[in-house]
Amino acid sequence: MTMQLRQSVFVCTDGSEQVQRGWLTHESLVQLKFFDNPVSIWKKKFRSARISYRVSPIDLARKMSALREPNSSVTSLGEDSEQQSNFSDSGDARFPFVEVAVMIDGQDDFQPQGQFGTIHRPENFVVAQALTLNPHTLAFMIDFYVWPAEQDAFDDLSSGTPELPEHIGFAYLIPSNLQGSNGNVTIPITGTRHHPIGELTLRYLIVKPLKGYRCTAELTFAKFWKRHKRGLDVGHRGAGNARRTDIKKDKLPASAKVENVLENTVASFNYAARHGADMVELDVQLSKDKVPVIYHDFHINIAIKKRRRTANEEEPLTVAVKDLTSQQLHDLKLQPAERHAEARLEFTDEDIDDNQPFPTLKTILTAVDGRVGCNVEIKAPLQYADGSWELDYPFDMNEYLDIILSELLQHSGDRFILLSCFHPDVCTMIRYKQNKYPLLFLTQGVTSKYPAYHDPRTSSTQMAAYFAKTTGILGVNAHTEELLANPDCITLVKNKKLILFCWGEDNNTTEGIEALKRKGVDGVIYDKVDCLIDGDRQEVYLMQPMMASEMLEAAKSCHFQTADDASDSVGPMNSSHVAAVTAVAPLPPVVAPPTAPLVAAGIATPAESPTPFTNFQRPFQAITTGKS
């Protein structure tokens, strides 16, 4: 008797069926990354040869158990150094399975290895990964093969070849080589005659499941994004451009002066929300006492008072945020480091609590208007191309992310959260630790404004797109400088069915923002959202369907205008006509139900919400006034 399993559809998106990888529960993910010419062969006759390598897992616990048995034939780690490893062909379902992806067209999805592995090309970025319940007893053996010269053009190693390659050696990677969540290691390549013939340099990453949280498929938006007729407006650090005391152009005197708000504060985020931002972008990192705090740079300047008065009484001392506790950050007189240390950026004691720097992530999630989404950039230091680092970080990356993700999951409620990070390994870890929040890979791409990073995945929007597709995340947050210099990057990202956001100083013009949106950019992050957003927009309030008739009746005593063709200016509608009301006096805000931000963000449709709204035009708003 054959039992047939009933197939169910979890969610329908774009009319297509998608199969996605899950998240970590009890197992860990181990990744080995081969890039920057990782294979160095010393033996002269192999230096110019075409080489491939194959990664095979070795269960050390099982090996040691076999060695303890009296009649065991196992004599060493590799049993026989003249043979290839291929231990994963044992048929044991518990044994790790290795997959490989290459960051090039056609190979940027994880696939099983061919019989003789992956061709070594110095310029390629190759990732091999395996899932295991016991990373502390998992070793790897990397076999190396040399191909006949006449087969140099042969690339598809999985389909067979008339002449087999020669097995020339192997390298062992054992658990003691893998210290911490990530790092790099150089190991010798041993020839079949037990002589060293070269060395292998690779980077590794170990992703462990998120502690204290159980992921389910009940609520997951990691790969779902509802398309909008226009891109989203994201306030850079809220109001942006450090301390805002500027004068708005083309405004009446009463509304021309900008509130005195400092970026990356509660006041800044609420200011952006009140002035039309769909989302606000913020930066989070850990303080010394492991509290997630909001700040954009890794370093700050501390003003130290001297015993004797001098012309320059305050001598700045640069300190890393990670070296100060959250309380010290709030108590000391601080100012941003280096290029941000102008007078207008200084933090003063006169600021109200909501306008003080270094708010905690919990404070932001509980004090900022719940109807505005948060693009949370997780700060993580990267290595520069010259070998130096942005910051010497003391935290284990698994612990670091577990603290931040737990804070988000505990306090974000139904607020729409979009995660992002410049560090590709952090993006990989976020992808496999949780399934609730979507994720964008931040990249500076090809630029003359910032120093290059060592990791090739950060080098261009093209590489970022390969990485996003390989990892299975929502999309890419690209540097606008590269998008303007090479508009084909937008097409490349879109062809891979990825969501595209952009950031950078080039976004800070109304014309530039609209041009990027017309080209297909899904979200634009920029400063001074109150000045650059469509000037015809006005503040609006969420409204439930049952209140529509009452509100329109009440509006008869006010000046109003009705949109004759609302379908051209609003999103999906539950009624045939919706009035766009401009009230003389502001209408009282209606507290949104728990699912409202998700509905308004385009993550769920009104039909999916237990308390649907009449309609929505922009994320986090249910009814609009004026043009869009």
VEXTORDO-599063 format. One record per residue (C-alpha): residue number from 1; residue in three letters; x, y, z. Coordinates in steps of 0.05 Angstrom, whole numbers. Layout:
<vexvos>
VEXVO:NUM:ALA:X:Y:Z;
...
</vexvos>
This chain:
<vexvos>
VEXVO:1:MET:0:0:0;
VEXVO:2:THR:28:67:-20;
VEXVO:3:MET:12:128:22;
VEXVO:4:GLN:5:193:-16;
VEXVO:5:LEU:20:259:19;
VEXVO:6:ARG:-28:316:6;
VEXVO:7:GLN:6:377:-23;
VEXVO:8:SER:-13:443:8;
VEXVO:9:VAL:2:514:-14;
VEXVO:10:PHE:28:558:42;
VEXVO:11:VAL:24:624:6;
VEXVO:12:CYS:15:646:-66;
VEXVO:13:THR:61:701:-91;
VEXVO:14:ASP:65:727:-163;
VEXVO:15:GLY:28:664:-185;
VEXVO:16:SER:91:622:-179;
VEXVO:17:GLU:111:563:-136;
VEXVO:18:GLN:174:573:-95;
VEXVO:19:VAL:214:524:-53;
VEXVO:20:GLN:259:558:-2;
VEXVO:21:ARG:309:534:48;
VEXVO:22:GLY:288:532:120;
VEXVO:23:TRP:322:559:183;
VEXVO:24:LEU:366:527:235;
VEXVO:25:THR:333:491:293;
VEXVO:26:HIS:384:446:328;
VEXVO:27:GLU:436:438:274;
VEXVO:28:SER:492:486:255;
VEXVO:29:LEU:514:509:186;
VEXVO:30:VAL:589:507:169;
VEXVO:31:GLN:612:546:108;
VEXVO:32:LEU:681:543:76;
VEXVO:33:LYS:697:601:29;
VEXVO:34:PHE:749:597:-26;
VEXVO:35:PHE:771:663:-57;
VEXVO:36:ASP:830:709:-69;
VEXVO:37:ASN:871:653:-103;
VEXVO:38:PRO:864:604:-44;
VEXVO:39:VAL:904:546:-74;
VEXVO:40:SER:979:551:-77;
VEXVO:41:ILE:1016:492:-109;
VEXVO:42:TRP:1091:489:-99;
VEXVO:43:LYS:1106:429:-143;
VEXVO:44:LYS:1132:456:-209;
VEXVO:45:LYS:1096:409:-256;
VEXVO:46:PHE:1028:426:-226;
VEXVO:47:ARG:1035:502:-223;
VEXVO:48:SER:1005:515:-291;
VEXVO:49:ALA:959:455:-291;
VEXVO:50:ARG:884:459:-287;
VEXVO:51:ILE:863:439:-216;
VEXVO:52:SER:797:421:-183;
VEXVO:53:TYR:781:408:-111;
VEXVO:54:ARG:727:369:-75;
VEXVO:55:VAL:705:379:-2;
VEXVO:56:SER:685:317:38;
VEXVO:57:PRO:661:314:110;
VEXVO:58:ILE:692:268:162;
VEXVO:59:ASP:655:249:226;
VEXVO:60:LEU:710:247:278;
VEXVO:61:ALA:664:219:331;
VEXVO:62:ARG:649:159:289;
VEXVO:63:LYS:723:151:270;
VEXVO:64:MET:744:151:343;
VEXVO:65:SER:690:102:361;
VEXVO:66:ALA:714:55:306;
VEXVO:67:LEU:786:61:330;
VEXVO:68:ARG:766:38:399;
VEXVO:69:GLU:736:-26:372;
VEXVO:70:PRO:786:-85:375;
VEXVO:71:ASN:771:-112:306;
VEXVO:72:SER:768:-45:271;
VEXVO:73:SER:807:-38:206;
VEXVO:74:VAL:809:38:212;
VEXVO:75:THR:882:59:224;
VEXVO:76:SER:882:134:212;
VEXVO:77:LEU:839:194:198;
VEXVO:78:GLY:838:182:124;
VEXVO:79:GLU:842:106:128;
VEXVO:80:ASP:888:104:67;
VEXVO:81:SER:925:165:43;
VEXVO:82:GLU:928:137:-27;
VEXVO:83:GLN:852:138:-32;
VEXVO:84:GLN:804:195:-40;
VEXVO:85:SER:760:213:19;
VEXVO:86:ASN:688:209:-7;
VEXVO:87:PHE:665:189:63;
VEXVO:88:SER:598:224:52;
VEXVO:89:ASP:577:167:6;
VEXVO:90:SER:564:123:67;
VEXVO:91:GLY:489:127:59;
VEXVO:92:ASP:480:149:131;
VEXVO:93:ALA:423:200:132;
VEXVO:94:ARG:455:233:193;
VEXVO:95:PHE:519:247:156;
VEXVO:96:PRO:532:318:132;
VEXVO:97:PHE:520:333:59;
VEXVO:98:VAL:564:384:23;
VEXVO:99:GLU:536:434:-27;
VEXVO:100:VAL:575:484:-69;
VEXVO:101:ALA:558:551:-102;
VEXVO:102:VAL:601:596:-145;
VEXVO:103:MET:587:671:-150;
VEXVO:104:ILE:579:671:-226;
VEXVO:105:ASP:521:666:-274;
VEXVO:106:GLY:489:597:-275;
VEXVO:107:GLN:525:572:-213;
VEXVO:108:ASP:499:619:-159;
VEXVO:109:ASP:452:567:-129;
VEXVO:110:PHE:477:514:-81;
VEXVO:111:GLN:484:447:-116;
VEXVO:112:PRO:514:379:-99;
VEXVO:113:GLN:588:372:-118;
VEXVO:114:GLY:610:336:-180;
VEXVO:115:GLN:652:273:-173;
VEXVO:116:PHE:716:314:-178;
VEXVO:117:GLY:691:377:-145;
VEXVO:118:THR:698:449:-169;
VEXVO:119:ILE:748:478:-218;
VEXVO:120:HIS:797:525:-184;
VEXVO:121:ARG:798:594:-215;
VEXVO:122:PRO:836:648:-174;
VEXVO:123:GLU:783:701:-189;
VEXVO:124:ASN:722:660:-168;
VEXVO:125:PHE:687:662:-102;
VEXVO:126:VAL:666:592:-82;
VEXVO:127:VAL:625:571:-20;
VEXVO:128:ALA:620:500:5;
VEXVO:129:GLN:571:487:62;
VEXVO:130:ALA:546:430:105;
VEXVO:131:LEU:494:423:160;
VEXVO:132:THR:514:384:222;
VEXVO:133:LEU:488:370:291;
VEXVO:134:ASN:559:366:319;
VEXVO:135:PRO:605:419:290;
VEXVO:136:HIS:657:404:344;
VEXVO:137:THR:668:334:315;
VEXVO:138:LEU:663:351:241;
VEXVO:139:ALA:726:353:200;
VEXVO:140:PHE:735:363:125;
VEXVO:141:MET:782:332:74;
VEXVO:142:ILE:795:371:11;
VEXVO:143:ASP:820:329:-48;
VEXVO:144:PHE:858:360:-105;
VEXVO:145:TYR:858:337:-178;
VEXVO:146:VAL:899:356:-239;
VEXVO:147:TRP:865:353:-307;
VEXVO:148:PRO:897:334:-374;
VEXVO:149:ALA:920:394:-414;
VEXVO:150:GLU:877:376:-474;
VEXVO:151:GLN:815:383:-430;
VEXVO:152:ASP:826:454:-408;
VEXVO:153:ALA:762:477:-441;
VEXVO:154:PHE:720:425:-405;
VEXVO:155:ASP:680:458:-349;
VEXVO:156:ASP:622:412:-332;
VEXVO:157:LEU:656:364:-285;
VEXVO:158:SER:591:330:-265;
VEXVO:159:SER:576:301:-334;
VEXVO:160:GLY:638:258:-341;
VEXVO:161:THR:699:261:-386;
VEXVO:162:PRO:737:212:-430;
VEXVO:163:GLU:799:215:-387;
VEXVO:164:LEU:797:220:-311;
VEXVO:165:PRO:839:272:-274;
VEXVO:166:GLU:898:253:-231;
VEXVO:167:HIS:889:256:-155;
VEXVO:168:ILE:951:294:-131;
VEXVO:169:GLY:938:307:-57;
VEXVO:170:PHE:893:327:0;
VEXVO:171:ALA:886:375:59;
VEXVO:172:TYR:853:364:126;
VEXVO:173:LEU:812:417:163;
VEXVO:174:ILE:798:394:234;
VEXVO:175:PRO:753:425:287;
VEXVO:176:SER:812:455:325;
VEXVO:177:ASN:826:498:263;
VEXVO:178:LEU:757:530:270;
VEXVO:179:GLN:763:577:330;
VEXVO:180:GLY:701:620:340;
VEXVO:181:SER:644:635:293;
VEXVO:182:ASN:687:660:236;
VEXVO:183:GLY:759:667:215;
VEXVO:184:ASN:811:646:165;
VEXVO:185:VAL:859:587:165;
VEXVO:186:THR:918:563:123;
VEXVO:187:ILE:931:488:120;
VEXVO:188:PRO:983:447:82;
VEXVO:189:ILE:966:406:21;
VEXVO:190:THR:998:337:26;
VEXVO:191:GLY:1016:298:-36;
VEXVO:192:THR:1002:224:-46;
VEXVO:193:ARG:1073:209:-26;
VEXVO:194:HIS:1064:245:41;
VEXVO:195:HIS:1105:306:21;
VEXVO:196:PRO:1076:377:25;
VEXVO:197:ILE:1061:403:-45;
VEXVO:198:GLY:1026:468:-28;
VEXVO:199:GLU:978:503:18;
VEXVO:200:LEU:905:522:21;
VEXVO:201:THR:879:587:51;
VEXVO:202:LEU:805:593:64;
VEXVO:203:ARG:755:629:109;
VEXVO:204:TYR:703:594:149;
VEXVO:205:LEU:636:611:181;
VEXVO:206:ILE:597:572:233;
VEXVO:207:VAL:524:592:241;
VEXVO:208:LYS:488:567:303;
VEXVO:209:PRO:412:569:315;
VEXVO:210:LEU:383:629:351;
VEXVO:211:LYS:379:615:425;
VEXVO:212:GLY:313:622:462;
VEXVO:213:TYR:269:631:401;
VEXVO:214:ARG:230:580:361;
VEXVO:215:CYS:218:599:288;
VEXVO:216:THR:153:576:255;
VEXVO:217:ALA:120:586:188;
VEXVO:218:GLU:62:621:221;
VEXVO:219:LEU:90:690:205;
VEXVO:220:THR:147:697:156;
VEXVO:221:PHE:162:752:107;
VEXVO:222:ALA:235:736:94;
VEXVO:223:LYS:225:728:19;
VEXVO:224:PHE:158:763:7;
VEXVO:225:TRP:152:834:-17;
VEXVO:226:LYS:89:865:-47;
VEXVO:227:ARG:105:910:-106;
VEXVO:228:HIS:84:982:-102;
VEXVO:229:LYS:68:1031:-158;
VEXVO:230:ARG:124:1075:-130;
VEXVO:231:GLY:185:1062:-89;
VEXVO:232:LEU:188:1073:-14;
VEXVO:233:ASP:216:1135:19;
VEXVO:234:VAL:264:1117:75;
VEXVO:235:GLY:289:1170:123;
VEXVO:236:HIS:364:1163:132;
VEXVO:237:ARG:375:1159:207;
VEXVO:238:GLY:307:1190:213;
VEXVO:239:ALA:310:1264:195;
VEXVO:240:GLY:382:1255:171;
VEXVO:241:ASN:442:1302:164;
VEXVO:242:ALA:461:1302:237;
VEXVO:243:ARG:430:1359:277;
VEXVO:244:ARG:374:1392:237;
VEXVO:245:THR:366:1466:248;
VEXVO:246:ASP:360:1486:175;
VEXVO:247:ILE:306:1527:140;
VEXVO:248:LYS:260:1493:91;
VEXVO:249:LYS:255:1526:24;
VEXVO:250:ASP:188:1545:-7;
VEXVO:251:LYS:154:1542:62;
VEXVO:252:LEU:114:1595:99;
VEXVO:253:PRO:152:1626:157;
VEXVO:254:ALA:110:1588:208;
VEXVO:255:SER:133:1521:181;
VEXVO:256:ALA:200:1539:152;
VEXVO:257:LYS:243:1526:214;
VEXVO:258:VAL:261:1453:223;
VEXVO:259:GLU:255:1423:293;
VEXVO:260:ASN:321:1417:330;
VEXVO:261:VAL:329:1342:321;
VEXVO:262:LEU:391:1299:322;
VEXVO:263:GLU:396:1240:275;
VEXVO:264:ASN:389:1169:302;
VEXVO:265:THR:346:1191:360;
VEXVO:266:VAL:273:1179:379;
VEXVO:267:ALA:258:1252:361;
VEXVO:268:SER:290:1244:293;
VEXVO:269:PHE:252:1180:275;
VEXVO:270:ASN:185:1209:298;
VEXVO:271:TYR:199:1273:259;
VEXVO:272:ALA:211:1233:196;
VEXVO:273:ALA:148:1192:208;
VEXVO:274:ARG:106:1255:216;
VEXVO:275:HIS:132:1282:151;
VEXVO:276:GLY:116:1225:105;
VEXVO:277:ALA:172:1173:112;
VEXVO:278:ASP:150:1102:97;
VEXVO:279:MET:207:1076:137;
VEXVO:280:VAL:266:1101:178;
VEXVO:281:GLU:336:1074:173;
VEXVO:282:LEU:376:1064:237;
VEXVO:283:ASP:442:1033:258;
VEXVO:284:VAL:449:985:316;
VEXVO:285:GLN:511:957:351;
VEXVO:286:LEU:528:930:420;
VEXVO:287:SER:557:971:477;
VEXVO:288:LYS:609:942:525;
VEXVO:289:ASP:555:913:569;
VEXVO:290:LYS:522:881:508;
VEXVO:291:VAL:463:928:502;
VEXVO:292:PRO:439:943:431;
VEXVO:293:VAL:447:1018:422;
VEXVO:294:ILE:433:1062:362;
VEXVO:295:TYR:493:1097:332;
VEXVO:296:HIS:522:1100:261;
VEXVO:297:ASP:598:1102:272;
VEXVO:298:PHE:643:1052:307;
VEXVO:299:HIS:680:1109:343;
VEXVO:300:ILE:663:1172:381;
VEXVO:301:ASN:703:1230:411;
VEXVO:302:ILE:702:1242:485;
VEXVO:303:ALA:716:1314:508;
VEXVO:304:ILE:765:1311:567;
VEXVO:305:LYS:769:1371:614;
VEXVO:306:LYS:840:1393:630;
VEXVO:307:ARG:861:1414:700;
VEXVO:308:ARG:887:1481:675;
VEXVO:309:ARG:847:1524:629;
VEXVO:310:THR:876:1532:559;
VEXVO:311:ALA:853:1561:494;
VEXVO:312:ASN:832:1491:473;
VEXVO:313:GLU:802:1468:539;
VEXVO:314:GLU:771:1405:514;
VEXVO:315:GLU:818:1354:484;
VEXVO:316:PRO:782:1300:444;
VEXVO:317:LEU:797:1227:456;
VEXVO:318:THR:772:1176:405;
VEXVO:319:VAL:739:1115:436;
VEXVO:320:ALA:702:1056:406;
VEXVO:321:VAL:628:1049:423;
VEXVO:322:LYS:642:977:441;
VEXVO:323:ASP:688:1000:498;
VEXVO:324:LEU:635:1040:534;
VEXVO:325:THR:574:1015:572;
VEXVO:326:SER:505:1040:553;
VEXVO:327:GLN:503:1082:616;
VEXVO:328:GLN:571:1114:601;
VEXVO:329:LEU:547:1131:531;
VEXVO:330:HIS:488:1168:560;
VEXVO:331:ASP:527:1203:615;
VEXVO:332:LEU:590:1229:579;
VEXVO:333:LYS:595:1291:537;
VEXVO:334:LEU:607:1262:469;
VEXVO:335:GLN:612:1282:397;
VEXVO:336:PRO:619:1241:333;
VEXVO:337:ALA:690:1224:312;
VEXVO:338:GLU:732:1254:256;
VEXVO:339:ARG:693:1278:196;
VEXVO:340:HIS:629:1287:237;
VEXVO:341:ALA:659:1329:292;
VEXVO:342:GLU:632:1397:269;
VEXVO:343:ALA:599:1442:320;
VEXVO:344:ARG:530:1431:294;
VEXVO:345:LEU:536:1357:311;
VEXVO:346:GLU:554:1365:384;
VEXVO:347:PHE:509:1332:435;
VEXVO:348:THR:484:1381:487;
VEXVO:349:ASP:454:1374:556;
VEXVO:350:GLU:395:1418:534;
VEXVO:351:ASP:367:1363:489;
VEXVO:352:ILE:305:1329:515;
VEXVO:353:ASP:308:1254:528;
VEXVO:354:ASP:279:1237:460;
VEXVO:355:ASN:333:1278:426;
VEXVO:356:GLN:391:1247:463;
VEXVO:357:PRO:441:1203:425;
VEXVO:358:PHE:453:1129:438;
VEXVO:359:PRO:381:1108:451;
VEXVO:360:THR:375:1033:461;
VEXVO:361:LEU:342:990:408;
VEXVO:362:LYS:287:974:458;
VEXVO:363:THR:273:1048:467;
VEXVO:364:ILE:267:1059:392;
VEXVO:365:LEU:220:1000:383;
VEXVO:366:THR:174:1023:439;
VEXVO:367:ALA:177:1099:433;
VEXVO:368:VAL:176:1111:357;
VEXVO:369:ASP:109:1115:321;
VEXVO:370:GLY:88:1043:309;
VEXVO:371:ARG:61:1059:240;
VEXVO:372:VAL:129:1073:211;
VEXVO:373:GLY:173:1015:191;
VEXVO:374:CYS:246:1007:212;
VEXVO:375:ASN:303:989:166;
VEXVO:376:VAL:352:964:219;
VEXVO:377:GLU:424:963:196;
VEXVO:378:ILE:465:916:239;
VEXVO:379:LYS:536:944:246;
VEXVO:380:ALA:593:894:238;
VEXVO:381:PRO:666:911:223;
VEXVO:382:LEU:697:889:157;
VEXVO:383:GLN:768:880:134;
VEXVO:384:TYR:795:930:84;
VEXVO:385:ALA:831:910:21;
VEXVO:386:ASP:897:931:51;
VEXVO:387:GLY:889:881:108;
VEXVO:388:SER:869:929:163;
VEXVO:389:TRP:802:926:199;
VEXVO:390:GLU:748:977:213;
VEXVO:391:LEU:748:954:285;
VEXVO:392:ASP:777:900:329;
VEXVO:393:TYR:713:867:353;
VEXVO:394:PRO:711:829:419;
VEXVO:395:PHE:643:795:410;
VEXVO:396:ASP:631:726:381;
VEXVO:397:MET:588:738:320;
VEXVO:398:ASN:536:686:339;
VEXVO:399:GLU:527:717:408;
VEXVO:400:TYR:527:787:379;
VEXVO:401:LEU:470:772:331;
VEXVO:402:ASP:431:730:381;
VEXVO:403:ILE:427:791:427;
VEXVO:404:ILE:404:839:373;
VEXVO:405:LEU:355:791:340;
VEXVO:406:SER:325:772:407;
VEXVO:407:GLU:314:845:424;
VEXVO:408:LEU:279:856:357;
VEXVO:409:LEU:235:794:364;
VEXVO:410:GLN:216:812:435;
VEXVO:411:HIS:199:886:426;
VEXVO:412:SER:183:899:352;
VEXVO:413:GLY:111:875:359;
VEXVO:414:ASP:75:882:292;
VEXVO:415:ARG:120:938:267;
VEXVO:416:PHE:149:923:198;
VEXVO:417:ILE:223:909:205;
VEXVO:418:LEU:272:905:147;
VEXVO:419:LEU:343:883:166;
VEXVO:420:SER:407:901:128;
VEXVO:421:CYS:482:894:137;
VEXVO:422:PHE:547:908:99;
VEXVO:423:HIS:579:844:125;
VEXVO:424:PRO:561:786:79;
VEXVO:425:ASP:575:734:134;
VEXVO:426:VAL:528:770:181;
VEXVO:427:CYS:475:768:126;
VEXVO:428:THR:485:693:120;
VEXVO:429:MET:477:684:195;
VEXVO:430:ILE:414:727:198;
VEXVO:431:ARG:384:688:141;
VEXVO:432:TYR:392:621:177;
VEXVO:433:LYS:378:644:248;
VEXVO:434:GLN:307:671:236;
VEXVO:435:ASN:253:672:184;
VEXVO:436:LYS:209:730:206;
VEXVO:437:TYR:246:791:180;
VEXVO:438:PRO:267:804:108;
VEXVO:439:LEU:340:821:96;
VEXVO:440:LEU:379:865:47;
VEXVO:441:PHE:453:860:33;
VEXVO:442:LEU:484:929:38;
VEXVO:443:THR:541:943:-10;
VEXVO:444:GLN:583:1004:-27;
VEXVO:445:GLY:600:972:-94;
VEXVO:446:VAL:646:1006:-143;
VEXVO:447:THR:662:1073:-112;
VEXVO:448:SER:716:1126:-105;
VEXVO:449:LYS:686:1154:-41;
VEXVO:450:TYR:703:1097:7;
VEXVO:451:PRO:761:1049:15;
VEXVO:452:ALA:751:980:-15;
VEXVO:453:TYR:738:919:28;
VEXVO:454:HIS:775:853:23;
VEXVO:455:ASP:714:809:13;
VEXVO:456:PRO:698:806:-62;
VEXVO:457:ARG:624:801:-47;
VEXVO:458:THR:626:874:-27;
VEXVO:459:SER:662:897:-89;
VEXVO:460:SER:603:911:-136;
VEXVO:461:THR:528:909:-142;
VEXVO:462:GLN:536:850:-189;
VEXVO:463:MET:573:809:-136;
VEXVO:464:ALA:522:831:-84;
VEXVO:465:ALA:466:805:-128;
VEXVO:466:TYR:501:738:-136;
VEXVO:467:PHE:509:734:-61;
VEXVO:468:ALA:437:753:-46;
VEXVO:469:LYS:411:700:-94;
VEXVO:470:THR:459:647:-68;
VEXVO:471:THR:440:661:5;
VEXVO:472:GLY:366:666:-9;
VEXVO:473:ILE:354:735:21;
VEXVO:474:LEU:305:788:-2;
VEXVO:475:GLY:352:833:-41;
VEXVO:476:VAL:406:885:-45;
VEXVO:477:ASN:415:955:-17;
VEXVO:478:ALA:463:986:-67;
VEXVO:479:HIS:504:1050:-68;
VEXVO:480:THR:470:1100:-114;
VEXVO:481:GLU:537:1123:-142;
VEXVO:482:GLU:546:1056:-178;
VEXVO:483:LEU:473:1053:-200;
VEXVO:484:LEU:480:1121:-234;
VEXVO:485:ALA:546:1103:-266;
VEXVO:486:ASN:521:1036:-290;
VEXVO:487:PRO:445:1033:-295;
VEXVO:488:ASP:450:961:-320;
VEXVO:489:CYS:461:942:-247;
VEXVO:490:ILE:387:955:-235;
VEXVO:491:THR:367:908:-291;
VEXVO:492:LEU:416:855:-265;
VEXVO:493:VAL:385:857:-195;
VEXVO:494:LYS:314:856:-221;
VEXVO:495:ASN:328:798:-269;
VEXVO:496:LYS:348:757:-208;
VEXVO:497:LYS:280:773:-177;
VEXVO:498:LEU:312:812:-120;
VEXVO:499:ILE:287:874:-84;
VEXVO:500:LEU:331:935:-94;
VEXVO:501:PHE:341:993:-46;
VEXVO:502:CYS:394:1047:-53;
VEXVO:503:TRP:432:1094:-7;
VEXVO:504:GLY:482:1150:-13;
VEXVO:505:GLU:490:1225:-19;
VEXVO:506:ASP:469:1223:-92;
VEXVO:507:ASN:398:1209:-67;
VEXVO:508:ASN:390:1277:-35;
VEXVO:509:THR:351:1311:-92;
VEXVO:510:THR:278:1305:-108;
VEXVO:511:GLU:293:1294:-182;
VEXVO:512:GLY:344:1240:-167;
VEXVO:513:ILE:296:1203:-121;
VEXVO:514:GLU:240:1202:-172;
VEXVO:515:ALA:287:1181:-228;
VEXVO:516:LEU:312:1121:-187;
VEXVO:517:LYS:241:1100:-172;
VEXVO:518:ARG:222:1104:-245;
VEXVO:519:LYS:280:1058:-262;
VEXVO:520:GLY:253:1005:-215;
VEXVO:521:VAL:286:1018:-148;
VEXVO:522:ASP:240:993:-93;
VEXVO:523:GLY:264:1039:-37;
VEXVO:524:VAL:307:1102:-33;
VEXVO:525:ILE:343:1121:31;
VEXVO:526:TYR:359:1195:37;
VEXVO:527:ASP:368:1253:85;
VEXVO:528:LYS:318:1308:100;
VEXVO:529:VAL:258:1267:80;
VEXVO:530:ASP:213:1324:102;
VEXVO:531:CYS:243:1370:50;
VEXVO:532:LEU:252:1322:-8;
VEXVO:533:ILE:190:1280:-5;
VEXVO:534:ASP:132:1298:-51;
VEXVO:535:GLY:111:1366:-27;
VEXVO:536:ASP:36:1353:-37;
VEXVO:537:ARG:35:1299:15;
VEXVO:538:GLN:2:1313:82;
VEXVO:539:GLU:-2:1277:147;
VEXVO:540:VAL:-55:1223:148;
VEXVO:541:TYR:-86:1176:198;
VEXVO:542:LEU:-105:1103:194;
VEXVO:543:MET:-180:1090:186;
VEXVO:544:GLN:-219:1026:193;
VEXVO:545:PRO:-273:1010:141;
VEXVO:546:MET:-332:1017:189;
VEXVO:547:MET:-311:1088:203;
VEXVO:548:ALA:-308:1111:131;
VEXVO:549:SER:-380:1136:126;
VEXVO:550:GLU:-376:1172:193;
VEXVO:551:MET:-311:1206:175;
VEXVO:552:LEU:-337:1229:107;
VEXVO:553:GLU:-401:1254:138;
VEXVO:554:ALA:-361:1294:190;
VEXVO:555:ALA:-317:1322:135;
VEXVO:556:LYS:-377:1355:101;
VEXVO:557:SER:-367:1414:147;
VEXVO:558:CYS:-295:1420:124;
VEXVO:559:HIS:-264:1437:58;
VEXVO:560:PHE:-253:1373:19;
VEXVO:561:GLN:-241:1346:-50;
VEXVO:562:THR:-261:1278:-78;
VEXVO:563:ALA:-216:1236:-122;
VEXVO:564:ASP:-258:1219:-183;
VEXVO:565:ASP:-211:1164:-204;
VEXVO:566:ALA:-182:1138:-139;
VEXVO:567:SER:-155:1076:-172;
VEXVO:568:ASP:-101:1118:-205;
VEXVO:569:SER:-75:1144:-139;
VEXVO:570:VAL:-88:1090:-88;
VEXVO:571:GLY:-71:1018:-78;
VEXVO:572:PRO:-117:956:-74;
VEXVO:573:MET:-187:978:-53;
VEXVO:574:ASN:-244:944:-16;
VEXVO:575:SER:-296:995:-40;
VEXVO:576:SER:-310:1025:-108;
VEXVO:577:HIS:-298:1097:-88;
VEXVO:578:VAL:-253:1128:-35;
VEXVO:579:ALA:-253:1202:-18;
VEXVO:580:ALA:-188:1239:-8;
VEXVO:581:VAL:-205:1286:49;
VEXVO:582:THR:-166:1348:69;
VEXVO:583:ALA:-192:1369:136;
VEXVO:584:VAL:-185:1439:164;
VEXVO:585:ALA:-175:1410:234;
VEXVO:586:PRO:-134:1346:242;
VEXVO:587:LEU:-174:1283:252;
VEXVO:588:PRO:-157:1243:315;
VEXVO:589:PRO:-110:1184:302;
VEXVO:590:VAL:-141:1115:305;
VEXVO:591:VAL:-101:1061:339;
VEXVO:592:ALA:-84:1009:287;
VEXVO:593:PRO:-98:935:300;
VEXVO:594:PRO:-37:890:307;
VEXVO:595:THR:-34:871:234;
VEXVO:596:ALA:-43:942:207;
VEXVO:597:PRO:31:958:195;
VEXVO:598:LEU:38:893:156;
VEXVO:599:VAL:-23:907:114;
VEXVO:600:ALA:-2:978:101;
VEXVO:601:ALA:69:958:85;
VEXVO:602:GLY:44:914:29;
VEXVO:603:ILE:68:852:65;
VEXVO:604:ALA:-2:824:74;
VEXVO:605:THR:-64:842:34;
VEXVO:606:PRO:-126:872:67;
VEXVO:607:ALA:-162:806:56;
VEXVO:608:GLU:-111:770:99;
VEXVO:609:SER:-121:817:157;
VEXVO:610:PRO:-174:803:210;
VEXVO:611:THR:-188:878:213;
VEXVO:612:PRO:-175:903:142;
VEXVO:613:PHE:-168:976:125;
VEXVO:614:THR:-209:1013:73;
VEXVO:615:ASN:-148:1018:28;
VEXVO:616:PHE:-77:1041:28;
VEXVO:617:GLN:-33:1081:-18;
VEXVO:618:ARG:33:1086:19;
VEXVO:619:PRO:61:1037:69;
VEXVO:620:PHE:37:1052:140;
VEXVO:621:GLN:-19:1097:115;
VEXVO:622:ALA:-90:1076:100;
VEXVO:623:ILE:-120:1137:66;
VEXVO:624:THR:-85:1195:33;
VEXVO:625:THR:-95:1268:19;
VEXVO:626:GLY:-73:1301:-45;
VEXVO:627:LYS:-26:1272:-97;
VEXVO:628:SER:22:1214:-91;
</vexvos>
